[in-house]
Amino acid sequence: MNKVLVTKQKFLSWLLLFLFTIILVNGCQSSDDPLQSSNTSEREGLTLWKSAAQGLGNEFVPGEVVIKFTSGTLSTRREVVLNRISAKVTEKILTRAMLARGDNEGINLVSTTFPVREAVQLLRGLPNVEYAEPNYIYNHFATSNDPYYTNGSLWGMYGDATTPANQYGSQAGEAWAAGNTGSNTVIVGVIDEGIMKTHEDLSANIWVNPFDPVDGVDNDGNGYIDDTNGWDFDGNNNTIYDGSQDDHGTHVAGTIGAVGGNGKGVTGVNWNVKMISAKFLGRNGGTLANAVKAVDYITDLKTRHAMNIVATNNSWGGGGFSQALQDAVERANAAGILFIAAAGNETNNNDVTLSYPSSYPNDNIIAVASITSTGELSSFSNYGATTVDLGAPGSSIYSTLPDRTGKKSTYGSYSGTSMATPHVTGGAALYAASHPGSSASVIKNAILSSTIPTSSLSGKCVTGGRLNVSGF
């Protein structure tokens, strides 16, 4: 009799479990949960696909998630969403660039007691959540090497008809010989670490904000007080240089626009140009939230003041797919700003393993691989027949640096797709100098259509060739 009772109890337990499973599978059509909707199954399928594509294994800030609510979501529904992951909003990010594009919602940086992966999966697909993603951490793509133009060190600026000569250089020396050394009316944004604005080879080419004099007031109303040379989003202040830790940003700036013809140190692709610092990389890298603010800062400067900003240099990467960052890149695209990005230093095929931000599909992106002084694909460089556009000098690149004290100007050699990218950004600025008023798409086409076919890049990038600015 007891055995029969036990058997019945087991049967009822299994039956209840089966019914509960059926309810879970079909509950999306009849749930009272305010966070459920009739298309939950479709959303969950999309979430599973995105979780693989978006790289949740990448580095991110522990306990922080970026959430974008759908427009018009009531505060009570927002609270329900936040309570689901025991979260609270730590920062509401609503940039001027977002507002200019009709986005009145912005994004929210929240802190949660849940593990980040779990929190993101719990939020993705909910009807009031447009997207949720980790607050990814980005780092620059450079590696240190060893210790100007006349002594053979600056091979990335050479061409086959320069002295010294190197056919695998950017051919910038040939453009200079033809009379194009850049223009102070052309502006580029350096989204990176900060820049040593007092460096002997950079100071003349650092942008000075004419719209916001130093007086403790946000004169132009862009949300940043006394942003004289740009803004530090990592430190949230107007100090774009914090010492020797800003070596990478200083090195990148030197390749774009170290002053030429001054008898000092090195020269950039442009002898004359203006560079804005949008510092978001600090000692521990930079976050997704700050990257979005940095990109939008440059975009807003152009749209607010009709500035001739032609491109931003983005020698950094990491993290997975971010809708928030892709949206920021698209706002830059709408403003006519090229987003020139390093392909990455993992020796990966980006067609197989996407590398962000260079692998976003936005039309304004130019993704850059690195080549050596002998024309080979650099041993560290990522590549991709459909996802990387061209190669540029990136191995053993000499440029501007602060010394160890952070107070004196010096020079040194770094390698990486970080070093290749500013050659292309410099090329964009050089073209804009001699072709005033050119659109972003025209400049991009000029860069990609003028590449020189290179065997090591055949099948490894879209153009199969290397940077050539000789005709710019």
Residue pairs with C-beta under 8 A, 6 or more apart in sequence:
27 36
28 36
28 37
28 38
28 39
28 40
28 41
29 38
34 77
34 80
35 80
35 81
35 84
35 126
35 127
35 128
36 127
37 43
37 127
40 125
43 124
43 125
44 125
46 125
47 121
47 124
47 125
50 124
50 321
51 120
51 121
51 124
53 320
53 321
53 354
54 133
54 320
54 321
54 322
55 319
55 320
55 321
56 117
56 120
56 134
56 320
57 320
58 134
58 136
58 318
58 319
58 320
59 136
59 137
59 285
59 318
59 319
60 116
60 134
60 135
60 136
60 137
60 288
60 319
61 116
61 134
61 135
61 136
61 137
61 287
62 116
63 111
63 112
63 113
63 116
64 90
64 109
64 110
64 111
64 112
64 116
64 134
64 135
64 287
64 289
65 85
65 87
65 109
65 110
65 112
65 116
65 119
65 120
65 123
65 132
65 133
65 134
65 135
66 107
66 108
66 109
66 110
66 132
66 133
66 134
66 135
66 288
66 289
66 322
66 324
67 81
67 107
67 108
67 110
67 123
67 129
67 131
67 132
68 105
68 106
68 107
68 108
68 129
68 130
68 131
68 132
68 323
68 324
69 78
69 81
69 105
69 108
69 128
69 129
69 130
70 105
70 127
70 128
70 129
70 130
71 104
71 105
73 128
77 128
78 128
81 123
81 126
81 128
81 129
82 88
82 89
82 110
84 122
84 123
84 126
85 110
85 112
85 113
85 114
85 118
85 119
85 122
85 123
86 112
86 113
86 114
87 110
87 111
87 112
87 113
87 114
87 119
88 110
88 111
89 108
89 109
89 110
90 109
90 110
90 111
91 108
91 109
91 289
92 106
92 108
92 109
93 106
93 107
93 108
93 109
93 289
93 292
93 293
94 103
94 104
94 105
94 106
94 107
95 106
95 223
95 292
95 293
95 296
95 297
95 300
96 222
96 223
96 296
96 300
96 304
97 295
97 296
97 297
97 299
97 300
97 303
97 328
97 331
97 332
97 335
98 104
98 106
98 296
98 331
100 300
100 303
100 331
101 331
101 334
107 289
107 292
107 324
109 135
109 289
112 119
114 122
116 134
117 134
119 132
120 132
120 133
120 134
123 129
123 132
124 131
124 132
130 323
131 323
131 324
133 288
133 320
133 321
133 322
133 323
133 324
134 288
134 319
134 320
135 287
135 288
135 289
136 287
136 288
136 318
136 319
136 320
136 322
137 284
137 285
137 286
137 287
137 288
137 318
137 319
138 280
138 281
138 285
138 286
138 287
138 288
138 291
138 316
138 317
138 318
138 319
139 281
139 285
139 286
139 316
139 317
139 318
140 192
140 193
140 248
140 281
140 315
140 316
140 416
140 418
141 315
141 316
141 317
141 342
141 344
141 345
141 416
141 417
141 418
141 421
142 248
142 251
142 315
142 345
142 414
142 415
142 416
142 418
142 419
143 345
143 380
143 414
143 415
143 416
144 412
144 414
144 415
145 395
145 396
145 412
145 413
145 414
145 415
146 396
146 412
146 413
147 411
147 412
147 413
148 154
148 265
148 266
148 267
148 398
148 411
149 157
149 164
149 173
149 266
149 267
150 164
152 164
153 266
153 398
153 413
154 266
154 267
154 398
155 164
155 166
155 168
155 169
155 373
155 393
155 396
156 169
156 170
156 172
156 255
156 392
156 393
156 394
156 397
156 398
156 419
156 423
157 169
157 170
157 172
157 173
157 267
157 269
158 164
158 165
158 166
158 169
158 170
158 171
158 172
158 173
159 165
159 166
159 167
159 169
159 170
159 171
159 172
159 173
159 174
159 470
160 166
160 167
160 171
161 174
161 177
162 169
162 171
162 173
162 174
162 177
166 373
167 375
168 371
168 372
168 373
168 374
168 375
168 393
168 454
168 466
169 373
169 393
170 269
170 392
170 393
170 423
170 426
170 427
170 467
170 468
170 469
171 467
171 468
171 469
171 470
172 269
172 423
172 426
172 427
172 430
172 469
172 470
174 470
175 181
175 430
175 469
175 470
175 471
175 472
176 260
176 271
178 470
180 430
180 433
180 434
180 472
181 260
181 261
181 270
181 271
181 272
182 257
182 269
182 270
182 271
182 272
182 273
182 429
182 430
182 433
183 270
183 272
183 273
183 432
183 433
184 205
184 272
184 273
184 274
185 274
185 308
185 433
185 436
186 270
186 273
186 274
186 308
186 310
186 429
186 432
186 433
187 207
187 273
187 274
187 275
187 276
187 307
187 308
187 309
187 310
188 256
188 257
188 273
188 274
188 275
188 276
188 309
188 310
188 311
188 312
188 313
188 425
188 428
188 429
189 230
189 275
189 276
189 278
189 298
189 309
189 311
189 312
189 313
189 337
190 230
190 249
190 252
190 253
190 256
190 275
190 276
190 277
190 278
190 312
190 313
191 278
191 280
191 291
191 294
191 295
191 298
191 312
191 313
191 314
191 316
192 248
192 249
192 252
192 277
192 278
192 279
192 280
192 281
192 313
192 314
192 315
192 316
193 245
193 246
193 247
193 248
193 249
193 250
193 279
193 281
193 282
194 232
194 239
194 240
194 241
194 242
194 246
194 249
194 250
194 277
194 279
195 202
195 206
195 229
195 240
195 241
195 246
195 249
195 250
195 253
195 275
195 277
195 279
196 202
196 241
196 246
196 250
196 400
196 401
196 402
196 406
196 409
197 203
197 206
197 229
197 240
197 241
197 277
198 241
198 409
199 250
199 254
199 400
199 402
199 409
200 264
200 265
200 409
201 254
201 258
201 259
201 262
201 264
201 265
201 266
201 267
201 400
201 409
202 250
202 253
202 254
202 257
202 258
202 259
202 275
202 400
204 259
205 257
205 258
205 259
205 268
205 270
205 272
205 273
205 274
205 275
206 229
206 274
206 275
206 277
207 229
207 230
207 274
207 275
207 276
208 228
208 229
209 220
209 227
209 228
209 229
211 219
211 220
211 305
212 218
212 219
212 220
212 222
212 224
212 225
212 226
212 227
212 228
213 219
213 226
214 226
214 228
215 226
216 225
216 226
217 225
217 226
218 224
218 225
218 226
220 304
220 305
222 297
222 300
222 301
222 304
224 231
224 238
224 297
225 238
226 238
227 238
228 238
229 238
229 240
229 276
229 277
230 238
230 240
230 276
230 277
230 278
230 279
230 297
231 237
231 238
231 240
231 277
231 278
231 279
231 294
231 297
232 238
232 239
232 240
232 242
232 277
232 279
233 278
233 279
233 280
233 286
233 290
233 293
233 294
233 297
234 279
234 280
234 281
234 282
234 286
234 290
235 242
235 279
235 282
240 277
240 279
241 250
241 277
242 406
243 402
243 406
244 402
244 403
244 404
244 405
244 406
245 282
245 283
245 406
246 279
246 402
246 406
247 401
247 402
248 281
248 315
248 414
248 418
249 277
249 279
249 281
250 399
250 400
250 401
250 402
251 397
251 399
251 400
251 401
251 412
251 414
251 418
251 419
252 313
252 315
252 399
252 418
252 419
252 421
252 422
253 268
253 275
253 277
253 400
253 422
254 266
254 268
254 399
254 400
254 401
254 411
255 268
255 269
255 397
255 399
255 419
255 422
255 423
255 426
256 268
256 269
256 270
256 273
256 275
256 313
256 422
256 425
256 426
256 429
257 268
257 269
257 270
257 271
257 272
257 273
257 274
257 275
257 426
257 429
258 265
258 266
258 267
258 268
258 399
258 400
259 267
259 268
259 271
259 272
260 267
260 268
260 270
260 271
260 272
261 267
261 271
265 400
265 409
265 411
266 398
266 399
266 400
266 411
268 399
268 422
268 426
269 422
269 423
269 426
269 427
269 429
269 430
269 469
270 426
270 429
270 430
270 433
272 433
273 426
273 429
273 433
276 298
276 301
276 309
278 294
278 295
278 297
278 298
278 312
279 294
280 286
280 287
280 290
280 291
280 293
280 294
281 316
285 318
286 294
286 316
288 319
288 322
288 324
288 325
291 325
291 328
292 324
292 325
292 327
292 328
295 312
295 325
295 328
295 329
295 331
295 332
295 339
296 328
296 331
298 309
298 312
298 332
298 337
299 328
299 331
299 332
299 335
299 337
301 307
301 309
302 309
302 335
302 336
302 337
303 335
308 432
309 335
309 337
310 337
310 338
310 428
310 429
310 432
310 440
310 443
311 337
311 338
311 339
311 340
311 425
311 428
311 429
311 440
311 443
312 332
312 337
312 338
312 339
312 340
312 425
313 340
313 421
313 422
313 425
314 339
314 340
314 341
314 342
314 357
314 358
314 421
315 341
315 342
315 416
315 417
315 418
315 419
315 421
315 422
316 342
316 418
317 341
317 342
317 344
317 355
317 356
317 357
317 358
318 356
319 356
320 356
321 354
321 356
322 356
325 356
325 357
325 360
326 357
326 360
326 362
329 339
329 357
329 360
329 362
329 364
329 365
330 362
332 339
332 364
333 339
333 362
333 363
333 364
333 440
336 439
336 440
337 364
337 440
338 364
338 365
338 366
338 425
338 428
338 440
338 443
338 444
339 357
339 362
339 364
339 365
339 366
340 365
340 366
340 368
340 421
340 424
340 425
340 428
341 357
341 358
341 365
341 366
341 367
341 368
341 421
342 358
342 367
342 368
342 416
342 417
342 418
342 420
342 421
343 350
343 355
343 358
343 367
343 368
343 369
343 370
343 381
343 382
343 383
343 384
343 387
343 388
343 417
344 350
344 355
344 358
344 381
344 382
344 417
345 370
345 380
345 381
345 382
345 416
345 417
345 418
346 353
346 355
346 380
346 382
347 379
347 380
347 381
347 382
348 355
348 382
348 383
349 382
349 383
349 384
350 358
350 359
350 367
350 382
350 383
350 384
350 387
350 388
351 384
351 385
351 386
351 387
354 387
355 382
355 387
357 365
358 365
358 367
358 368
358 387
358 388
359 367
359 384
359 387
363 441
363 444
364 440
364 444
366 389
366 390
366 424
366 428
366 444
366 447
366 448
367 384
367 387
367 388
367 389
368 388
368 389
368 390
368 391
368 392
368 394
368 417
368 420
368 421
368 423
368 424
369 377
369 378
369 381
369 382
369 383
369 388
369 390
369 391
369 392
369 394
369 417
369 420
369 457
369 460
369 461
370 377
370 378
370 380
370 381
370 391
370 392
370 393
370 394
370 395
370 415
370 416
370 417
370 419
370 420
371 377
371 378
371 381
371 391
371 392
371 393
371 394
371 395
371 420
371 454
371 456
371 457
371 466
372 378
372 394
372 395
372 396
373 393
373 395
373 396
375 454
375 455
375 456
375 466
376 456
377 383
377 391
377 456
377 457
377 460
378 394
378 395
378 415
378 417
378 420
380 415
380 416
380 417
381 391
381 394
381 417
381 420
382 388
382 417
383 457
383 460
383 461
384 460
384 461
385 459
385 460
385 461
385 462
386 462
387 462
388 460
388 461
388 462
389 448
389 461
389 462
389 463
390 424
390 447
390 448
390 451
390 457
390 461
390 462
390 463
390 465
390 466
390 467
391 420
391 454
391 456
391 457
391 460
391 461
391 465
391 466
391 467
392 420
392 421
392 423
392 424
392 466
392 467
393 419
393 420
393 423
393 467
394 415
394 416
394 417
394 418
394 419
394 420
394 421
394 423
395 415
395 419
396 413
396 415
397 413
397 414
397 415
397 419
397 420
398 411
398 412
398 413
399 411
399 412
399 413
399 414
399 419
400 409
400 411
401 410
401 411
401 412
402 408
402 409
402 410
403 409
403 410
423 467
424 447
424 467
426 469
427 447
427 467
427 469
427 472
428 443
428 444
428 447
430 469
430 472
431 438
431 443
431 446
431 447
431 469
431 472
432 438
432 443
434 472
435 442
435 443
435 446
438 446
446 472
447 467
448 462
448 463
450 468
450 469
450 471
450 472
451 463
451 464
451 465
451 466
451 467
451 468
452 465
452 466
452 468
453 464
453 465
454 464
454 465
454 466
457 463
457 464
457 465
457 466
458 464
